[in-house]
Amino acid sequence: MNSMFERRRDVTGSTSHTAEGFVAFFKKEIDDIRAATAGTQPPPSHSQSTASLAAIKTCTQDELRRIIMASPTKSCTLDPVPTFLLREFIDLLLPYVTSMVNASLTQGRLPVSQRHIIITPRLKKPGLDAADMANYRPVSNVSFVSELVERVVAVRLHDYLNSNNMLPSCQSAYRKYHSTETAMLHVWSDIMTAANQRQVTLLALLDMSSAFHCVDHDLLPQRLRVTFGINGTSLEWISSVGTRHNTGSSFVIFIFYLMNGF
């Protein structure tokens, strides 16, 4: 139990850190990445989509009920009511929540009140030196309502990409019936196939440092518009969410994997 709850991790020196210090440190990380890549040309768009997703379809109360009941019961301090309370009185609150979600979709933006985010620095691994800020990662926590809208949009994007065969064939992340296990099986199958043909196999592994800090929020809308045909209020909504997610939320992680075909 001590290992599971990380009760034995070293927290020496952690009290010396301040919120302002973490903000400056994480901002410097992103500034350094941008400075290092400032002179490089943006990657070309090799394909242009013939399909188009100009607007995000609104959701019904039944669909939103299923999403709410399947969601974890965790809450954020930004939530006006705890998630478990929302689920307990779902029949009473569902019409209002559905109206809020659909208003966001039709207007093509996430309300300013839902763009706030709580960022908590967490040690990357138990036992790391807590006095070194480089050993921390920022963990985002958003309101439950904004997460609901993200889940609805993610479902719409999945349906659009699947119906138009736009998902990269080797992408395993954020894809139904795919996981790290299927990715490993794919690699293992290729290795065994090459061995049966008496071929040499060379395996190159890429571990991107601060991968989600490398997401260019200017390049992202352009790539989504040209390569995947996402435009209009759909693109406006994604852009409004991207303004707050520089710390790797589930939605921007999905977009990141989509853009890179992981």
KEKE-148489 format. One record per residue: z, x, y of N, C-alpha, C in turn; chain; residue in one letter; residue number from 1. Coordinates in steps of 0.02 Angstrom, whole numbers. Layout:
N
n.pz, n.px, n.py, ca.pz, ca.px, ca.py, c.pz, c.px, c.py, ch, aa, i
Z, X, Y, Z, X, Y, Z, X, Y, A, A, NUM
...
This chain:
262
n.pz, n.px, n.py, ca.pz, ca.px, ca.py, c.pz, c.px, c.py, ch, aa, i
0, 41, -60, 0, 0, 0, 0, 43, 63, A, M, 1
38, 100, 61, 38, 144, 118, -32, 172, 132, A, N, 2
-68, 187, 78, -136, 214, 86, -183, 160, 114, A, S, 3
-176, 98, 89, -220, 44, 111, -210, 28, 185, A, M, 4
-148, 29, 208, -133, 12, 277, -129, 73, 322, A, F, 5
-146, 132, 294, -148, 195, 333, -82, 207, 369, A, E, 6
-26, 194, 334, 39, 203, 365, 59, 277, 370, A, R, 7
26, 319, 332, 44, 389, 331, -2, 433, 373, A, R, 8
-48, 402, 410, -93, 442, 449, -56, 476, 506, A, R, 9
-83, 533, 527, -52, 572, 580, -70, 542, 648, A, D, 10
-21, 522, 685, -33, 494, 752, -4, 539, 806, A, V, 11
7, 602, 790, 35, 649, 838, -11, 657, 898, A, T, 12
15, 647, 956, -23, 657, 1017, -64, 596, 1038, A, G, 13
-65, 544, 998, -107, 486, 1015, -82, 450, 1077, A, S, 14
-17, 455, 1092, 10, 420, 1150, -12, 451, 1216, A, T, 15
-40, 511, 1213, -61, 544, 1275, -128, 518, 1300, A, S, 16
-165, 482, 1258, -231, 457, 1278, -222, 394, 1320, A, H, 17
-269, 384, 1366, -270, 325, 1409, -336, 289, 1401, A, T, 18
-337, 225, 1422, -399, 187, 1419, -453, 219, 1461, A, A, 19
-433, 244, 1520, -482, 276, 1565, -510, 339, 1533, A, E, 20
-467, 376, 1496, -490, 436, 1463, -541, 422, 1409, A, G, 21
-528, 369, 1369, -576, 351, 1317, -642, 327, 1347, A, F, 22
-639, 288, 1401, -700, 265, 1433, -742, 324, 1457, A, V, 23
-709, 372, 1489, -744, 431, 1513, -774, 471, 1455, A, A, 24
-737, 477, 1401, -760, 516, 1344, -821, 484, 1311, A, F, 25
-817, 418, 1296, -872, 384, 1263, -933, 380, 1309, A, F, 26
-922, 372, 1374, -978, 371, 1422, -1013, 439, 1424, A, K, 27
-974, 492, 1421, -1003, 559, 1421, -1045, 571, 1359, A, K, 28
-1024, 543, 1302, -1063, 550, 1241, -1133, 521, 1250, A, E, 29
-1136, 461, 1279, -1201, 428, 1289, -1241, 464, 1342, A, I, 30
-1208, 487, 1396, -1244, 523, 1448, -1273, 588, 1421, A, D, 31
-1237, 622, 1377, -1262, 685, 1348, -1323, 672, 1304, A, D, 32
-1321, 617, 1266, -1379, 600, 1224, -1440, 585, 1267, A, I, 33
-1430, 546, 1320, -1486, 529, 1364, -1513, 591, 1399, A, R, 34
-1469, 637, 1419, -1491, 698, 1452, -1531, 742, 1404, A, A, 35
-1510, 744, 1340, -1544, 785, 1291, -1613, 758, 1273, A, A, 36
-1624, 693, 1281, -1688, 662, 1262, -1728, 638, 1323, A, T, 37
-1707, 659, 1382, -1739, 634, 1443, -1812, 654, 1448, A, A, 38
-1830, 713, 1422, -1898, 738, 1429, -1945, 717, 1374, A, G, 39
-1921, 680, 1324, -1964, 662, 1267, -2001, 596, 1281, A, T, 40
-2060, 591, 1251, -2100, 531, 1259, -2075, 476, 1212, A, Q, 41
-2077, 413, 1233, -2056, 359, 1188, -2102, 354, 1128, A, P, 42
-2076, 335, 1070, -2119, 331, 1010, -2172, 277, 1020, A, P, 43
-2233, 289, 996, -2286, 239, 1004, -2276, 180, 958, A, P, 44
-2301, 123, 979, -2299, 64, 937, -2363, 63, 895, A, S, 45
-2354, 73, 829, -2412, 80, 785, -2445, 13, 769, A, H, 46
-2409, -41, 776, -2437, -106, 759, -2417, -157, 811, A, S, 47
-2459, -206, 819, -2446, -260, 866, -2446, -326, 829, A, Q, 48
-2393, -364, 838, -2384, -425, 799, -2432, -479, 824, A, S, 49
-2458, -517, 776, -2500, -575, 793, -2458, -639, 795, A, T, 50
-2398, -637, 765, -2353, -694, 767, -2311, -691, 831, A, A, 51
-2278, -746, 846, -2240, -749, 908, -2178, -792, 898, A, S, 52
-2122, -769, 927, -2060, -807, 929, -2038, -811, 1002, A, L, 53
-2060, -865, 1035, -2047, -871, 1107, -1982, -907, 1122, A, A, 54
-1959, -948, 1076, -1897, -986, 1087, -1858, -990, 1022, A, A, 55
-1793, -993, 1029, -1749, -997, 971, -1731, -1070, 959, A, I, 56
-1744, -1093, 899, -1731, -1163, 882, -1656, -1177, 885, A, K, 57
-1639, -1234, 914, -1569, -1253, 918, -1543, -1272, 849, A, T, 58
-1477, -1275, 844, -1446, -1289, 779, -1414, -1358, 778, A, C, 59
-1407, -1385, 719, -1375, -1450, 711, -1300, -1441, 700, A, T, 60
-1264, -1495, 703, -1192, -1491, 692, -1177, -1471, 619, A, Q, 61
-1216, -1496, 573, -1204, -1479, 503, -1215, -1404, 490, A, D, 62
-1268, -1376, 520, -1280, -1304, 512, -1224, -1263, 542, A, E, 63
-1203, -1282, 602, -1150, -1245, 634, -1084, -1252, 597, A, L, 64
-1072, -1309, 567, -1011, -1319, 528, -1010, -1269, 469, A, R, 65
-1068, -1262, 435, -1071, -1216, 379, -1057, -1144, 401, A, R, 66
-1084, -1126, 459, -1074, -1058, 483, -1000, -1046, 501, A, I, 67
-969, -1095, 533, -899, -1089, 553, -854, -1084, 492, A, I, 68
-865, -1127, 443, -822, -1128, 385, -832, -1066, 341, A, M, 69
-890, -1034, 345, -904, -974, 306, -883, -910, 343, A, A, 70
-865, -916, 406, -846, -858, 446, -774, -837, 431, A, S, 71
-758, -773, 440, -688, -751, 432, -643, -785, 484, A, P, 72
-580, -791, 468, -533, -826, 512, -503, -779, 565, A, T, 73
-528, -719, 570, -501, -673, 620, -516, -699, 690, A, K, 74
-472, -682, 737, -479, -704, 806, -477, -645, 853, A, S, 75
-500, -657, 913, -498, -607, 966, -454, -633, 1022, A, C, 76
-423, -588, 1059, -379, -609, 1114, -418, -645, 1169, A, T, 77
-486, -640, 1167, -527, -675, 1215, -536, -749, 1197, A, L, 78
-520, -767, 1135, -529, -836, 1112, -478, -882, 1145, A, D, 79
-500, -939, 1171, -452, -987, 1200, -407, -1019, 1147, A, P, 80
-433, -1026, 1086, -393, -1053, 1030, -406, -1008, 969, A, V, 81
-357, -999, 925, -368, -959, 864, -422, -990, 820, A, P, 82
-455, -948, 782, -509, -972, 739, -485, -1022, 687, A, T, 83
-425, -1010, 659, -400, -1056, 608, -388, -1126, 637, A, F, 84
-370, -1129, 702, -359, -1193, 734, -425, -1229, 745, A, L, 85
-477, -1192, 763, -543, -1221, 770, -567, -1250, 704, A, L, 86
-556, -1215, 650, -577, -1239, 585, -536, -1301, 563, A, R, 87
-473, -1301, 581, -430, -1358, 562, -451, -1422, 597, A, E, 88
-474, -1416, 660, -495, -1475, 698, -570, -1474, 709, A, F, 89
-607, -1453, 658, -679, -1445, 664, -714, -1510, 680, A, I, 90
-692, -1566, 651, -726, -1630, 663, -721, -1651, 736, A, D, 91
-666, -1634, 768, -655, -1653, 838, -692, -1607, 885, A, L, 92
-693, -1542, 870, -721, -1492, 917, -794, -1476, 905, A, L, 93
-820, -1494, 846, -889, -1474, 829, -942, -1496, 879, A, L, 94
-941, -1559, 905, -993, -1578, 953, -994, -1534, 1015, A, P, 95
-935, -1515, 1040, -931, -1474, 1100, -955, -1402, 1086, A, Y, 96
-934, -1375, 1029, -955, -1307, 1011, -1031, -1304, 1001, A, V, 97
-1058, -1356, 969, -1131, -1359, 958, -1168, -1362, 1024, A, T, 98
-1143, -1399, 1072, -1175, -1403, 1138, -1173, -1336, 1173, A, S, 99
-1118, -1300, 1167, -1112, -1234, 1197, -1161, -1184, 1167, A, M, 100
-1167, -1185, 1100, -1212, -1139, 1066, -1285, -1155, 1084, A, V, 101
-1304, -1218, 1083, -1373, -1237, 1098, -1391, -1225, 1171, A, N, 102
-1342, -1232, 1216, -1356, -1218, 1286, -1373, -1144, 1295, A, A, 103
-1338, -1101, 1259, -1352, -1029, 1263, -1421, -1014, 1237, A, S, 104
-1441, -1046, 1182, -1507, -1034, 1152, -1563, -1057, 1196, A, L, 105
-1557, -1117, 1225, -1611, -1145, 1266, -1618, -1109, 1333, A, T, 106
-1562, -1085, 1360, -1564, -1050, 1424, -1584, -977, 1416, A, Q, 107
-1583, -952, 1355, -1604, -883, 1342, -1556, -831, 1368, A, G, 108
-1492, -846, 1366, -1442, -797, 1389, -1374, -814, 1360, A, R, 109
-1334, -763, 1354, -1265, -773, 1335, -1225, -779, 1399, A, L, 110
-1184, -831, 1406, -1146, -841, 1468, -1104, -779, 1486, A, P, 111
-1095, -767, 1549, -1057, -709, 1572, -987, -710, 1543, A, V, 112
-958, -770, 1535, -891, -775, 1508, -887, -752, 1436, A, S, 113
-944, -752, 1401, -945, -730, 1331, -970, -659, 1321, A, Q, 114
-983, -624, 1376, -1007, -555, 1371, -950, -504, 1373, A, R, 115
-890, -529, 1383, -833, -483, 1383, -820, -458, 1312, A, H, 116
-792, -400, 1307, -783, -369, 1242, -719, -326, 1244, A, I, 117
-681, -329, 1190, -621, -288, 1183, -639, -228, 1140, A, I, 118
-630, -168, 1166, -646, -107, 1130, -582, -70, 1112, A, I, 119
-573, -56, 1048, -514, -22, 1024, -535, 44, 991, A, T, 120
-507, 100, 1013, -523, 164, 980, -485, 170, 914, A, P, 121
-520, 186, 861, -490, 194, 795, -509, 262, 766, A, R, 122
-461, 293, 731, -477, 356, 697, -532, 345, 646, A, L, 123
-580, 390, 642, -635, 384, 595, -611, 388, 523, A, K, 124
-561, 431, 511, -533, 439, 444, -458, 450, 450, A, K, 125
-418, 426, 403, -346, 440, 405, -333, 515, 399, A, P, 126
-285, 539, 437, -266, 609, 433, -300, 653, 483, A, G, 127
-349, 628, 521, -383, 669, 571, -335, 681, 630, A, L, 128
-350, 734, 667, -309, 751, 725, -316, 697, 778, A, D, 129
-262, 660, 789, -263, 605, 837, -267, 628, 909, A, A, 130
-253, 692, 921, -255, 718, 989, -327, 732, 1012, A, A, 131
-374, 734, 965, -444, 749, 981, -482, 683, 987, A, D, 132
-508, 668, 1046, -544, 605, 1056, -608, 601, 1015, A, M, 133
-636, 658, 995, -697, 658, 955, -685, 628, 886, A, A, 134
-622, 621, 865, -607, 593, 800, -600, 517, 801, A, N, 135
-614, 487, 859, -609, 414, 866, -678, 382, 870, A, Y, 136
-681, 320, 848, -741, 280, 858, -721, 215, 893, A, R, 137
-763, 189, 939, -747, 126, 972, -764, 67, 928, A, P, 138
-717, 22, 919, -726, -38, 878, -727, -98, 924, A, V, 139
-781, -137, 921, -791, -194, 966, -760, -257, 936, A, S, 140
-732, -298, 979, -705, -363, 959, -727, -413, 1012, A, N, 141
-765, -464, 990, -793, -513, 1036, -764, -581, 1021, A, V, 142
-775, -628, 1067, -749, -696, 1057, -785, -729, 999, A, S, 143
-751, -777, 968, -779, -810, 909, -840, -852, 927, A, F, 144
-841, -883, 985, -898, -924, 1005, -960, -882, 1014, A, V, 145
-954, -824, 1047, -1012, -781, 1056, -1036, -754, 988, A, S, 146
-989, -743, 942, -1008, -720, 875, -1045, -775, 838, A, E, 147
-1026, -838, 850, -1061, -894, 820, -1135, -895, 842, A, L, 148
-1146, -886, 907, -1214, -887, 932, -1254, -829, 902, A, V, 149
-1222, -771, 895, -1256, -714, 865, -1276, -729, 794, A, E, 150
-1232, -763, 756, -1248, -779, 687, -1307, -828, 683, A, R, 151
-1309, -876, 728, -1365, -924, 729, -1430, -887, 744, A, V, 152
-1430, -843, 794, -1490, -806, 812, -1511, -760, 755, A, V, 153
-1463, -729, 722, -1479, -685, 666, -1514, -723, 610, A, A, 154
-1491, -785, 596, -1524, -827, 546, -1596, -843, 566, A, V, 155
-1604, -859, 631, -1672, -875, 655, -1718, -814, 650, A, R, 156
-1693, -756, 668, -1733, -695, 664, -1752, -679, 592, A, L, 157
-1704, -685, 547, -1718, -673, 476, -1773, -719, 451, A, H, 158
-1769, -783, 467, -1819, -831, 445, -1888, -814, 473, A, D, 159
-1889, -797, 537, -1953, -780, 570, -1984, -718, 539, A, Y, 160
-1943, -666, 529, -1969, -603, 503, -1991, -611, 430, A, L, 161
-1953, -648, 391, -1971, -658, 321, -2035, -698, 314, A, N, 162
-2041, -751, 353, -2100, -794, 348, -2164, -758, 370, A, S, 163
-2157, -706, 411, -2216, -669, 434, -2220, -599, 403, A, N, 164
-2180, -587, 351, -2182, -523, 315, -2175, -463, 361, A, N, 165
-2126, -466, 406, -2117, -412, 454, -2059, -365, 437, A, M, 166
-2017, -384, 390, -1962, -341, 372, -1989, -279, 336, A, L, 167
-1967, -220, 355, -1990, -159, 320, -1974, -164, 245, A, P, 168
-2021, -143, 203, -2013, -153, 131, -1953, -116, 102, A, S, 169
-1933, -61, 133, -1877, -21, 107, -1812, -35, 143, A, C, 170
-1810, -84, 187, -1747, -99, 222, -1698, -133, 175, A, Q, 171
-1637, -107, 171, -1586, -136, 129, -1529, -167, 169, A, S, 172
-1518, -143, 229, -1462, -167, 269, -1478, -235, 300, A, A, 173
-1427, -279, 303, -1433, -344, 335, -1493, -383, 307, A, Y, 174
-1497, -383, 241, -1552, -418, 208, -1526, -449, 144, A, R, 175
-1543, -512, 133, -1517, -548, 74, -1541, -515, 10, A, K, 176
-1496, -510, -38, -1508, -480, -103, -1521, -405, -99, A, Y, 177
-1504, -373, -44, -1511, -301, -36, -1444, -272, -15, A, H, 178
-1433, -209, -33, -1369, -176, -18, -1378, -101, -27, A, S, 179
-1323, -64, -20, -1326, 8, -35, -1343, 19, -108, A, T, 180
-1324, -28, -151, -1339, -21, -223, -1413, -25, -236, A, E, 181
-1447, -73, -205, -1519, -79, -215, -1556, -20, -184, A, T, 182
-1530, 6, -128, -1562, 65, -98, -1557, 125, -145, A, A, 183
-1498, 135, -175, -1489, 190, -222, -1533, 181, -284, A, M, 184
-1539, 120, -309, -1581, 107, -367, -1655, 122, -352, A, L, 185
-1675, 106, -289, -1744, 121, -270, -1757, 196, -270, A, H, 186
-1711, 234, -241, -1718, 307, -239, -1718, 335, -310, A, V, 187
-1671, 311, -351, -1665, 335, -420, -1728, 319, -460, A, W, 188
-1757, 260, -450, -1818, 242, -484, -1875, 289, -465, A, S, 189
-1880, 305, -400, -1933, 351, -378, -1924, 420, -409, A, D, 190
-1861, 443, -413, -1847, 509, -442, -1867, 510, -516, A, I, 191
-1847, 458, -553, -1863, 456, -624, -1938, 450, -636, A, M, 192
-1972, 412, -593, -2045, 406, -599, -2079, 473, -589, A, T, 193
-2055, 510, -538, -2084, 576, -525, -2069, 624, -582, A, A, 194
-2009, 620, -610, -1991, 664, -667, -2034, 650, -727, A, A, 195
-2048, 586, -740, -2091, 568, -797, -2162, 595, -788, A, N, 196
-2183, 604, -726, -2250, 631, -712, -2249, 706, -701, A, Q, 197
-2191, 738, -719, -2183, 811, -713, -2192, 835, -641, A, R, 198
-2169, 795, -594, -2172, 814, -524, -2104, 837, -499, A, Q, 199
-2105, 880, -449, -2043, 904, -419, -2020, 855, -366, A, V, 200
-1955, 840, -365, -1927, 793, -316, -1884, 830, -266, A, T, 201
-1898, 820, -203, -1858, 848, -148, -1827, 790, -110, A, L, 202
-1761, 791, -103, -1725, 736, -70, -1697, 761, -4, A, L, 203
-1717, 730, 51, -1692, 747, 118, -1650, 690, 143, A, A, 204
-1588, 704, 161, -1541, 653, 186, -1530, 663, 260, A, L, 205
-1535, 610, 299, -1527, 613, 372, -1464, 575, 391, A, L, 206
-1418, 609, 422, -1357, 578, 446, -1358, 583, 522, A, D, 207
-1373, 528, 555, -1378, 528, 628, -1308, 526, 659, A, M, 208
-1293, 575, 699, -1228, 576, 733, -1229, 527, 792, A, S, 209
-1177, 485, 796, -1173, 435, 850, -1237, 394, 852, A, S, 210
-1257, 367, 794, -1322, 334, 788, -1330, 276, 837, A, A, 211
-1278, 235, 843, -1285, 176, 885, -1282, 192, 959, A, F, 212
-1258, 251, 976, -1261, 273, 1046, -1333, 290, 1065, A, H, 213
-1375, 300, 1014, -1445, 319, 1026, -1490, 258, 1038, A, C, 214
-1462, 199, 1032, -1502, 139, 1043, -1521, 135, 1117, A, V, 215
-1585, 138, 1131, -1610, 135, 1200, -1621, 61, 1218, A, D, 216
-1581, 36, 1264, -1584, -35, 1281, -1643, -52, 1326, A, H, 217
-1680, -1, 1349, -1743, -13, 1384, -1801, -15, 1335, A, D, 218
-1798, 29, 1284, -1851, 32, 1234, -1847, -26, 1185, A, L, 219
-1786, -49, 1171, -1776, -102, 1120, -1816, -166, 1135, A, L, 220
-1811, -195, 1195, -1850, -256, 1209, -1926, -245, 1202, A, P, 221
-1949, -186, 1223, -2021, -173, 1217, -2043, -170, 1145, A, Q, 222
-2002, -139, 1102, -2019, -134, 1031, -2017, -204, 999, A, R, 223
-1968, -244, 1016, -1963, -311, 988, -2022, -354, 1009, A, L, 224
-2045, -345, 1071, -2100, -386, 1097, -2167, -365, 1066, A, R, 225
-2181, -300, 1064, -2246, -276, 1042, -2252, -278, 966, A, V, 226
-2203, -251, 931, -2208, -243, 859, -2191, -308, 822, A, T, 227
-2142, -346, 848, -2119, -405, 811, -2136, -471, 845, A, F, 228
-2168, -469, 903, -2190, -531, 936, -2134, -574, 963, A, G, 229
-2077, -545, 977, -2021, -583, 1005, -2026, -581, 1081, A, I, 230
-2031, -639, 1112, -2040, -641, 1185, -2007, -704, 1212, A, N, 231
-2020, -719, 1275, -1994, -779, 1306, -1918, -781, 1308, A, G, 232
-1890, -840, 1298, -1817, -847, 1300, -1783, -812, 1241, A, T, 233
-1820, -802, 1186, -1791, -765, 1130, -1775, -694, 1150, A, S, 234
-1823, -661, 1182, -1812, -592, 1204, -1761, -589, 1260, A, L, 235
-1761, -638, 1303, -1712, -639, 1358, -1641, -645, 1330, A, E, 236
-1632, -685, 1277, -1566, -693, 1248, -1542, -627, 1217, A, W, 237
-1586, -595, 1178, -1567, -531, 1146, -1551, -479, 1199, A, I, 238
-1589, -478, 1254, -1577, -429, 1307, -1510, -442, 1341, A, S, 239
-1491, -505, 1348, -1427, -521, 1380, -1369, -499, 1336, A, S, 240
-1377, -503, 1269, -1325, -480, 1224, -1322, -404, 1224, A, V, 241
-1380, -372, 1227, -1382, -299, 1225, -1346, -266, 1283, A, G, 242
-1337, -301, 1339, -1303, -272, 1396, -1230, -257, 1382, A, T, 243
-1200, -290, 1333, -1129, -279, 1320, -1116, -239, 1257, A, R, 244
-1167, -231, 1213, -1156, -201, 1148, -1181, -130, 1146, A, H, 245
-1144, -83, 1173, -1159, -13, 1164, -1114, 18, 1112, A, N, 246
-1075, -23, 1076, -1026, 4, 1030, -1037, -18, 959, A, T, 247
-1095, -46, 944, -1112, -60, 875, -1084, -124, 847, A, G, 248
-1097, -181, 880, -1077, -245, 851, -1124, -261, 793, A, S, 249
-1107, -313, 754, -1147, -330, 696, -1218, -349, 716, A, S, 250
-1226, -383, 773, -1293, -405, 793, -1336, -347, 815, A, F, 251
-1310, -302, 856, -1351, -245, 879, -1363, -196, 822, A, V, 252
-1317, -194, 773, -1329, -152, 714, -1388, -180, 675, A, I, 253
-1391, -247, 669, -1448, -278, 634, -1513, -261, 670, A, F, 254
-1514, -265, 736, -1574, -248, 774, -1591, -174, 765, A, I, 255
-1540, -131, 764, -1551, -60, 755, -1584, -45, 688, A, F, 256
-1559, -75, 634, -1588, -65, 569, -1659, -93, 566, A, Y, 257
-1670, -149, 599, -1736, -180, 600, -1787, -133, 633, A, L, 258
-1768, -103, 689, -1814, -59, 725, -1829, 5, 687, A, M, 259
-1783, 26, 645, -1792, 90, 610, -1810, 82, 537, A, N, 260
-1809, 20, 512, -1831, 8, 443, -1784, 35, 391, A, G, 261
-1717, 33, 403, -1669, 59, 354, -1651, 5, 304, A, F, 262
